[in-house]
């Protein structure tokens, strides 16, 4: 019989997933980004808080770029399969994260640089939404 993962084990897999994609799994970084308490995040991760509530699970899912359905996986294989479906989206998520809060002028400069990089790599221009 395959053992069912605990919430702490699911969180460990989620932390590993995030770190493999450049997302910090440091309690303080997560707390700052989510507005949650770093000590509570640590307690969940260590298995000391087994019933943290919907708010913090939603915040953790949002931080790592997954939805609440992740926490319904039962086995390591199920959880890893679930996370693998999100992997292709991480590249664009990282760009969005880095661009967040920038001025329109800064965003325009980034678009220009990305268009130049696409041309340098021989990629076709990006079709703008609605055109």
SVG drawing of the C-alpha trace seen along z (x, -y; Angstrom):
<svg xmlns="http://www.w3.org/2000/svg" viewBox="-10 -56 31 58">
<polyline fill="none" stroke="black" stroke-width="0.4" points="0.0,0.0 1.3,-3.5 1.5,-5.8 -0.7,-8.9 1.4,-12.1 0.9,-14.4 0.4,-18.1 4.0,-18.7 5.2,-16.3 3.1,-17.9 4.5,-21.3 8.1,-19.9 7.4,-18.8 5.9,-22.2 9.0,-24.0 11.3,-21.7 9.2,-22.5 9.4,-26.2 13.1,-26.2 13.7,-24.3 12.0,-27.2 13.8,-30.0 11.1,-30.7 12.5,-31.1 11.2,-28.6 12.6,-30.6 9.9,-31.1 10.6,-34.8 10.4,-35.3 7.1,-33.4 5.8,-35.4 6.7,-38.8 5.2,-37.8 2.0,-36.4 1.4,-38.5 1.3,-35.3 3.3,-34.6 6.7,-33.0 6.5,-31.1 3.1,-29.6 4.5,-28.6 7.4,-26.9 5.0,-25.0 3.0,-23.8 6.2,-22.7 7.5,-20.9 4.1,-19.2 3.4,-21.0 0.3,-22.7 -1.8,-20.0 -4.9,-22.1 -3.7,-25.6 -6.9,-26.8 -8.0,-27.8 -6.5,-31.3 -2.9,-30.2 -3.2,-27.3 -4.5,-29.6 -1.6,-32.0 0.9,-29.2 -0.6,-27.9 -0.7,-31.4 3.0,-32.0 4.2,-28.8 1.8,-29.2 -0.5,-26.2 -4.1,-26.1 -5.7,-24.5 -6.3,-21.2 -2.6,-20.5 -3.3,-19.9 -5.8,-17.1 -3.1,-14.9 -2.6,-11.7 0.8,-10.2 4.2,-11.5 3.6,-10.3 0.2,-12.1 1.7,-15.4 4.7,-15.3 2.4,-14.6 0.2,-17.5 3.2,-19.9 4.6,-18.7 1.5,-20.1 2.4,-23.6 6.1,-23.5 5.7,-25.0 3.9,-28.1 6.8,-29.0 8.9,-30.8 6.2,-33.3 5.4,-33.6 9.0,-34.5 8.9,-37.3 5.6,-38.6 7.1,-38.5 10.2,-40.5 8.1,-43.0 5.5,-43.5 5.4,-47.1 7.5,-48.6 6.4,-51.8 4.9,-51.7 8.2,-53.1 10.1,-50.2 7.7,-47.7 8.0,-49.1 11.8,-48.8 11.4,-45.2 9.1,-44.4 11.6,-46.0 14.4,-43.9 12.4,-40.7 11.5,-41.4 15.2,-42.0 16.1,-38.7 13.4,-36.8 14.8,-38.2 18.4,-37.3 17.3,-33.7 15.4,-33.5 12.0,-33.4 8.9,-34.9 7.4,-38.1 4.8,-37.7 1.3,-38.2 -0.3,-40.9 -3.6,-39.9 -6.6,-41.1 -4.7,-41.5"/>
</svg>
